[in-house]
């Protein structure tokens, strides 16, 4: 298994990116990693980590796509950027998956036009795996497509269902449509049309559609896949992240407020650590772009070594699951409502 990593993408590149990639290679001997970026800088960063293991190689790319570049055209104007070179390698079969903490917009544009979507897929979608009271939750889409049609959302439901089956080990993932209420009459025209199409898919046995779901019920484990347009999904995602950060700070302040609470903190130390671990986005590592012909994983822009390491593992798991192959096999069902 060979994973291509954009060594220059993100706020902490190349140091933390290289460190995380090397950690992944050392932890999993069967994993081969290619670091793409300015070779001198990448090798210097590797030197600070004790050098490159035999399973890690470097491909030189002289340019870097940053947050000030136009995301729609950056990969064309900077053809020797680490992102463009890495995705081109993926397209040409020189790797099994690609990981980048660089610009989300640029990665989506480049991934769509270089790696390309599975034939029949209208839009690639971002699908983070979120912690819930159950096994977890796939949110699709969370920001790649702010404006959607019912056709897009139906395809997102299938994409999310296939991904949840692999990522969460579920035979029949429960799919819910994010809405302001559970009644079938709730929501705007887009939500109502999407509900009708998803209900038909559910009645035909193609999806385990459970109906509309509110965000508060989804995070409590009410479903396994939440379908949303990118705008609504991003608001939900950022709200969850904000609430998690707020709760963590409040709990810390509460337990450190007095001697008694400090003693109590010691008694529940392991439980608090486990709770913090579940809310930490570094545990997941990244978000896949579903619908592309090969796995492309977007790590958070501020990712440090641990997040990059987990993003590499996620990329390897996505490649092994052959999600694109399953999508191709079922594209007829996914387009049935067109």
KABEL-V114305 format. One record per pair of residues at least 4 apart in sequence whose C-alpha atoms are under 6 Angstrom apart, sorted by the first residue. I is the first residue (numbers start at 1). J is the second residue. Records with the same first field share a line. If there is no record, write none. Layout:
BEGIN
I: J + J
END
This chain:
BEGIN
1: 31
2: 32 + 33 + 95 + 96
3: 33 + 95 + 96 + 97 + 98
4: 33 + 34 + 98
5: 35 + 98 + 99
6: 36 + 82 + 83 + 100
7: 14 + 17 + 35 + 36 + 37
8: 13 + 14 + 37
9: 13 + 100 + 101 + 102
10: 101 + 102 + 301
11: 301 + 302
12: 16
13: 17
14: 18
15: 45
16: 304 + 305
17: 305
19: 305
20: 305 + 306 + 308 + 309
21: 309
24: 309
25: 31
32: 55
33: 56
34: 56 + 57 + 58
35: 58
36: 58 + 59 + 60 + 82
37: 60 + 61 + 82
38: 60 + 61 + 62
39: 43 + 60
46: 51 + 52
47: 51
52: 56
61: 80 + 81 + 82
62: 80
63: 80 + 81
64: 81
67: 103
69: 74
70: 74
71: 105 + 106
72: 106 + 109
74: 78
75: 79 + 84
79: 84
80: 85
82: 86
89: 94
90: 94 + 95
91: 115
97: 295 + 296 + 315
98: 296
99: 297
100: 298 + 299
101: 298 + 299 + 300 + 301
106: 110
107: 111
108: 112
110: 114
111: 115
112: 116 + 117
116: 292
117: 291 + 292 + 293
118: 291 + 292 + 293
124: 290 + 291
125: 141 + 144 + 289 + 290
126: 140 + 141 + 142 + 144 + 288 + 289
127: 139 + 140 + 141 + 287 + 288
128: 138 + 139 + 287
129: 137 + 138
130: 136 + 137
131: 136
132: 136 + 219 + 220 + 221
133: 220 + 221
134: 221
137: 224 + 225
138: 225
139: 225 + 226
140: 227
141: 228 + 229 + 230 + 233
142: 230 + 233 + 234
143: 230 + 231 + 234
144: 230
145: 230
146: 229 + 230 + 231
148: 152 + 229
150: 194
155: 334
156: 160
157: 227
160: 164 + 225
161: 173
163: 167
164: 168
165: 169 + 170 + 171
173: 224
174: 208 + 223 + 224
175: 208 + 209 + 210 + 225
176: 210 + 211 + 212 + 213 + 226
177: 212 + 213 + 226 + 227
178: 212 + 213 + 214 + 227 + 228
179: 212 + 213 + 214
180: 214
181: 186 + 214
182: 212 + 213
187: 191
191: 195
195: 199
201: 206 + 207
202: 206 + 207 + 208 + 209
217: 222
218: 222 + 223
228: 233
229: 233
230: 234
255: 261 + 262 + 265
256: 262
265: 269
282: 307
285: 299 + 307 + 308 + 310 + 311
286: 297 + 298 + 299 + 311
287: 297 + 298
288: 296 + 297
289: 296
293: 324
303: 307
327: 331
END
